[in-house]
Amino acid sequence: MNKMMEYMALGKAIVSFDLKEARYSAHDAALYARPNDATDFARNVCWLLDHPEERQRMGELGRLRVSNALSWEHSVPELLRAYDHGLGLGSQRRAANGTSSGRT
């Protein structure tokens, strides 16, 4: 999945096998091949090669997704909330920060 994020950050269109994490990360920045079907994967690569405008559109979608939704600055509050919940620290952290929303 790190490669996928790097390709997206560079504005590259992606072909991936249809995996849950790939769909979550890339959304519409990727074409999805049937799992373990190399022929379908190759077909998707060829389609992208033949459609430069679509490659550019998908690349831009991926770049925007990384910078707007998946970047560290957007992930930190969600990760802290999950850790706080798992450790039973949510209300303690909010009290220490003087917040009541649950966001840090």
C-alpha angles and dihedrals in degrees: 000000000000090000090053092053091048092051090049092049088053092050096248124150113237139216113200138166109259101268128155094238092047091054091047093050102039105027104173095354090086143053113225125221124200109270113274092358105128092180092057090046091053091046089056092048090051091048091054091048089055094048110056094167091056091047089054093047093049092046091054092048090053094047091050092047092054094047097040108032111013104039120117093252090059094043099050098075092048093047092048091049091051093048092046091050093047092049095040091242101119098106093039092054092046091050092049091050094042093239132126102189097080091240118116 
